[in-house]
């Protein structure tokens, strides 16, 4: 009897383009496009690896920034978990593009550039500094609703049109904020990628929802 029997210990080669790991409209591409527009020149100042000199090539700081930003968006901050995702998760593997990273490298980058990363991520994910209360509800039809209500001074109705624009300067009833970063713009774009909708309402001197 002739049978085709699985040989799971046999080595094999699988030809795959890294860019095919994620769809053309995957959210991770949006994240990378944002990082590519950021000024991360300060992260390169401490790099000693130079063309023609002995030693290993340094890992591109822009990649490490992108990895930590996407990890932040995905809701975790562990270097070990990030390293694991870079081996197992298609979006993180796409970000790496064949560059290997480990938890020690990721942790050291975060520690060495903690203040700069905090500033950068506040710039990128920044939202008006209102107090926020969030509620998530699931319906029997499978729909999920997420409500967040601000407890601050509210936003002028005339400012609502630009609320979801990147780096839009929001003027509240009491003051003008430096800008909303791209946090709300990312929320809108990522939600729409998943077929959802985002909207906001406001009441001056009250709350924004």
C-alpha positions in Angstrom: 0.0 0.0 0.0 1.4 3.4 -1.0 0.4 6.4 1.2 1.5 10.0 1.5 2.5 10.3 5.1 3.2 13.7 6.8 6.9 14.2 7.4 6.8 17.0 10.0 10.5 16.9 10.8 11.5 17.4 7.2 13.0 20.8 6.4 11.5 22.8 3.6 11.7 26.2 2.0 8.7 28.4 1.5 9.1 31.3 -0.9 7.2 34.3 0.5 7.4 38.1 0.1 7.3 39.9 3.4 5.0 42.5 2.0 2.4 39.8 1.4 2.1 39.0 5.1 -0.6 41.7 5.6 -3.4 43.0 3.3 -2.9 46.3 1.5 -5.4 48.0 3.9 -4.1 46.5 7.1 -3.9 49.0 10.0 -0.2 48.3 10.5 0.5 49.9 7.2 -1.2 53.1 8.4 1.0 53.0 11.6 4.2 52.6 9.5 3.1 55.5 7.2 2.7 57.7 10.3 6.2 56.7 11.7 7.8 57.4 8.3 6.6 61.0 8.6 7.9 61.6 12.1 11.1 63.4 12.9 13.1 60.7 14.7 16.6 62.1 13.9 17.4 62.4 17.6 17.3 58.6 18.0 20.2 58.3 15.5 22.7 60.5 17.4 24.0 57.7 19.7 24.6 55.2 16.9 28.3 54.5 16.5 28.1 52.0 13.6 29.6 53.5 10.5 30.0 52.4 6.9 33.4 50.9 6.3 34.1 50.4 10.1 34.3 47.1 11.9 31.3 46.0 14.0 27.7 45.1 13.6 25.1 47.2 11.9 22.8 49.0 14.2 19.0 48.4 14.1 17.2 51.2 12.5 15.6 53.3 15.3 12.6 54.1 13.1 11.8 50.4 13.1 12.0 50.2 16.9 9.8 53.3 17.2 7.3 51.7 14.9 7.3 48.4 16.9 6.8 50.2 20.2 4.1 52.4 18.8 2.2 49.5 17.3 2.6 47.6 20.6 1.1 50.6 22.4 -1.8 50.7 20.0 -2.3 46.9 20.5 -2.4 47.4 24.3 0.8 45.9 25.7 4.2 47.2 26.9 6.3 44.2 27.6 9.5 43.8 25.7 9.3 40.0 25.9 5.8 40.0 24.5 6.8 42.4 21.7 9.8 40.1 20.8 7.4 37.2 20.7 5.0 39.0 18.5 7.8 39.9 16.1 8.3 36.2 15.6 4.7 35.0 15.5 2.4 37.8 14.5 2.2 38.7 10.8 1.8 42.5 11.3 4.8 42.7 13.6 6.8 40.4 11.2 5.8 42.8 8.4 7.1 45.7 10.4 10.4 43.9 11.0 10.8 43.2 7.3 13.3 40.4 8.0 15.3 42.3 10.7 15.6 40.2 13.9 15.0 41.8 17.3 15.1 40.4 20.8 13.5 41.5 24.1 16.9 42.8 25.4 17.3 45.1 22.4 13.7 46.3 22.7 13.9 46.9 26.4 17.2 48.8 26.2 15.8 51.0 23.4 12.8 51.9 25.5 14.9 52.6 28.6 17.6 54.6 26.8 15.0 56.7 25.0 12.1 56.6 27.5 11.6 60.4 27.6 11.9 60.9 23.9 9.5 58.0 23.2 7.0 59.4 25.7 7.1 62.8 24.0 6.8 61.2 20.5 3.9 59.0 21.4 2.1 61.9 23.1 2.6 63.8 19.9 1.3 60.9 17.8 -1.5 59.6 20.0 -2.2 62.8 21.9 -5.9 63.8 22.5 -7.3 66.7 24.3 -6.5 66.4 28.0 -10.1 66.0 29.1 -11.0 63.4 31.8 -12.3 60.4 30.0 -14.8 57.8 31.0 -15.1 54.9 28.6 -17.9 52.3 28.3 -18.0 49.3 25.9 -21.2 47.5 25.3 -21.9 44.3 23.2 -25.4 43.7 21.7 -27.0 40.4 21.0 -26.6 41.0 17.3 -22.8 41.0 17.7 -22.3 44.8 17.4 -20.0 46.5 19.8 -20.5 50.1 21.0 -17.8 52.1 22.7 -18.7 55.3 24.4 -16.2 57.8 25.9 -17.3 60.9 27.7 -15.1 63.8 28.6 -15.4 65.5 32.0 -13.6 68.7 31.0 -14.8 72.0 29.6 -16.0 70.7 26.2 -15.1 71.7 22.7 -16.6 74.6 20.7 -19.1 73.2 18.2 -17.3 75.0 15.4 -14.2 72.9 16.2 -15.9 69.5 15.8 -15.4 69.3 12.0 -11.7 69.2 12.4 -11.6 67.0 15.5 -10.6 63.8 13.6 -8.0 65.6 11.5 -4.3 64.9 12.2 -2.6 67.5 14.5 -5.7 69.7 14.4 -5.5 72.5 17.0 -8.6 72.2 19.2 -10.0 75.3 20.9 -12.0 74.4 24.0 -14.3 76.8 25.8 -11.5 77.6 28.3 -8.3 77.3 26.3 -6.6 76.4 23.1 -4.7 73.0 23.1 -1.4 72.5 21.2 -3.0 69.9 19.0 -4.8 66.6 19.1 -1.9 64.6 17.6 -3.1 61.9 15.3 -4.8 59.8 18.0 -8.4 60.6 17.0 -7.4 60.4 13.3 -6.0 56.9 13.9 -9.1 55.9 15.8 -11.3 57.0 12.9 -9.2 55.4 10.2 -8.7 52.1 12.1 -12.4 51.9 12.9 -13.4 52.5 9.4 -11.0 49.8 8.2 -13.0 47.4 10.3 -16.3 48.7 8.9 -17.2 50.8 11.9 -18.1 54.4 12.4 -16.8 57.1 14.8 -18.7 60.3 15.8 -18.5 62.9 18.4 -20.9 65.3 20.1 -20.1 68.2 22.4 -21.8 70.6 24.8 -19.8 73.8 25.6 -19.0 74.1 29.3 -20.0 70.5 29.7 -18.6 67.4 28.0 -17.5 65.8 24.7 -18.7 62.4 23.8 
